[in-house]
């Protein structure tokens, strides 16, 4: 659904490569996390994908349409909610915003009305449809912006920081909605965010940029598995740990962290615990989270994904 081939952007006489030979192929129905620190080239890539910036070389296709040569058809495949900008008109109601953006995209009035009712209902805004958006909370404004981006039912949607600044309830609504769009409707959702816990929860695949180049593009679980600490385990025992074992107690359970040179050595640790009367609750190999992996990648650690 999204095809980026050898995309490059060079700036100025100094020939600064903001984006350097980036290639990504994202199939339909994927929730895709596009991550990178500030200055990595992520925003420049997004601008080229959205047709806001011409690449120096390379190609972007959305739904099979070339952004440079078939701009109108390519943009019809695409809806976006950009963080930090006013994506809807605050002086209009939620309903008026959706009617405006739907008509702007060429839909008939009846089509827009039907689609608007579905979106506002799904996002929990139907009862507030007649209220001006400027009076809404930050979370409600974000929901209206998402609905406006989806009013023409594009197969691809870009969400830039979709949950930033939202309260817990609004965050959960938006997360559930994103998952449903991909799972049930086949929408391709491209998420850019610095909230890595959100990316880990939602994204089936993640790409990470650093200094204009891709340093990772893998299914999320495969990426995490590549950074698993194979020599570190957590052993949970009831109550407190026996003498000789360092542990942290959480809710009446002692959590013992151990490192071993060989995975079989962990069984020796368990036997020592049992010999001292400890009751084992669980044994878990320590798993990294996406923040650990991200920091390793952007700081050029020696881990291999």
QUIKAPE-V509741 format. One record per residue. N is the residue number from 1. D_LAST is the distance of its C-alpha to the last C-alpha in Angstrom with 1 decimal. Layout:
((N & D_LAST) (N & D_LAST))
This chain:
((1 & 25.3) (2 & 23.5) (3 & 22.9) (4 & 21.9) (5 & 22.2) (6 & 21.8) (7 & 23.0) (8 & 24.3) (9 & 26.5) (10 & 28.4) (11 & 30.8) (12 & 34.1) (13 & 35.6) (14 & 32.9) (15 & 30.5) (16 & 27.9) (17 & 24.9) (18 & 23.9) (19 & 21.8) (20 & 20.7) (21 & 20.2) (22 & 18.2) (23 & 17.9) (24 & 17.3) (25 & 18.9) (26 & 19.4) (27 & 21.6) (28 & 24.6) (29 & 24.4) (30 & 20.8) (31 & 20.2) (32 & 17.7) (33 & 16.4) (34 & 16.6) (35 & 15.6) (36 & 16.1) (37 & 18.4) (38 & 22.0) (39 & 22.5) (40 & 19.1) (41 & 21.0) (42 & 20.3) (43 & 24.0) (44 & 25.1) (45 & 22.9) (46 & 24.4) (47 & 27.9) (48 & 27.6) (49 & 26.4) (50 & 29.4) (51 & 31.8) (52 & 32.6) (53 & 31.5) (54 & 32.0) (55 & 29.1) (56 & 29.9) (57 & 28.4) (58 & 26.3) (59 & 27.0) (60 & 26.4) (61 & 27.7) (62 & 28.3) (63 & 29.5) (64 & 30.3) (65 & 32.3) (66 & 31.7) (67 & 31.8) (68 & 33.7) (69 & 36.2) (70 & 36.5) (71 & 36.1) (72 & 38.4) (73 & 36.9) (74 & 33.3) (75 & 34.2) (76 & 35.9) (77 & 32.5) (78 & 31.1) (79 & 31.9) (80 & 30.5) (81 & 30.9) (82 & 30.2) (83 & 29.9) (84 & 32.5) (85 & 35.1) (86 & 37.9) (87 & 36.9) (88 & 40.2) (89 & 43.9) (90 & 44.8) (91 & 48.5) (92 & 48.1) (93 & 47.6) (94 & 44.4) (95 & 46.4) (96 & 47.8) (97 & 44.3) (98 & 43.1) (99 & 46.3) (100 & 46.1) (101 & 42.5) (102 & 43.1) (103 & 46.3) (104 & 44.6) (105 & 42.2) (106 & 45.1) (107 & 45.4) (108 & 48.8) (109 & 50.0) (110 & 50.0) (111 & 46.5) (112 & 45.3) (113 & 47.3) (114 & 45.9) (115 & 42.3) (116 & 42.9) (117 & 44.4) (118 & 41.3) (119 & 38.8) (120 & 41.0) (121 & 41.6) (122 & 37.9) (123 & 37.0) (124 & 40.0) (125 & 42.1) (126 & 44.9) (127 & 47.5) (128 & 46.8) (129 & 46.8) (130 & 50.0) (131 & 49.0) (132 & 48.0) (133 & 44.3) (134 & 45.3) (135 & 46.4) (136 & 43.2) (137 & 40.6) (138 & 37.4) (139 & 35.7) (140 & 38.4) (141 & 38.3) (142 & 34.6) (143 & 35.5) (144 & 38.2) (145 & 35.9) (146 & 33.5) (147 & 36.5) (148 & 37.8) (149 & 34.6) (150 & 34.8) (151 & 38.6) (152 & 38.5) (153 & 35.8) (154 & 33.3) (155 & 30.5) (156 & 27.9) (157 & 27.9) (158 & 26.1) (159 & 26.1) (160 & 25.6) (161 & 25.3) (162 & 27.0) (163 & 27.6) (164 & 28.2) (165 & 31.5) (166 & 32.2) (167 & 33.7) (168 & 32.2) (169 & 34.4) (170 & 33.7) (171 & 29.9) (172 & 30.0) (173 & 32.2) (174 & 30.0) (175 & 26.8) (176 & 28.8) (177 & 30.2) (178 & 26.9) (179 & 25.7) (180 & 29.1) (181 & 29.2) (182 & 26.0) (183 & 26.9) (184 & 30.6) (185 & 31.3) (186 & 28.3) (187 & 27.8) (188 & 24.7) (189 & 23.8) (190 & 21.8) (191 & 21.2) (192 & 20.7) (193 & 20.9) (194 & 20.3) (195 & 20.8) (196 & 17.3) (197 & 18.9) (198 & 20.6) (199 & 17.5) (200 & 15.8) (201 & 19.1) (202 & 19.9) (203 & 17.1) (204 & 16.0) (205 & 13.5) (206 & 12.1) (207 & 11.9) (208 & 11.7) (209 & 14.1) (210 & 14.9) (211 & 18.2) (212 & 18.9) (213 & 15.7) (214 & 12.8) (215 & 9.5) (216 & 7.7) (217 & 9.6) (218 & 8.7) (219 & 10.9) (220 & 10.8) (221 & 10.8) (222 & 8.0) (223 & 5.8) (224 & 7.8) (225 & 7.7) (226 & 4.3) (227 & 6.2) (228 & 9.4) (229 & 12.0) (230 & 13.4) (231 & 16.5) (232 & 17.7) (233 & 19.9) (234 & 22.5) (235 & 25.9) (236 & 28.4) (237 & 32.1) (238 & 35.3) (239 & 37.2) (240 & 36.6) (241 & 34.7) (242 & 37.0) (243 & 38.1) (244 & 35.6) (245 & 32.4) (246 & 31.0) (247 & 30.2) (248 & 30.2) (249 & 32.6) (250 & 31.8) (251 & 34.5) (252 & 36.1) (253 & 33.0) (254 & 31.7) (255 & 28.0) (256 & 27.1) (257 & 23.8) (258 & 23.3) (259 & 21.0) (260 & 21.5) (261 & 20.9) (262 & 21.0) (263 & 20.4) (264 & 24.0) (265 & 25.2) (266 & 24.7) (267 & 27.6) (268 & 29.8) (269 & 29.1) (270 & 30.1) (271 & 33.2) (272 & 34.2) (273 & 33.9) (274 & 36.0) (275 & 38.6) (276 & 39.1) (277 & 39.7) (278 & 36.5) (279 & 35.8) (280 & 32.2) (281 & 30.9) (282 & 27.2) (283 & 24.3) (284 & 20.8) (285 & 17.4) (286 & 16.2) (287 & 13.6) (288 & 12.0) (289 & 13.3) (290 & 12.1) (291 & 14.1) (292 & 12.2) (293 & 8.8) (294 & 11.0) (295 & 12.8) (296 & 10.1) (297 & 9.0) (298 & 12.7) (299 & 14.0) (300 & 12.0) (301 & 10.9) (302 & 9.7) (303 & 6.5) (304 & 3.8) (305 & 0.0))
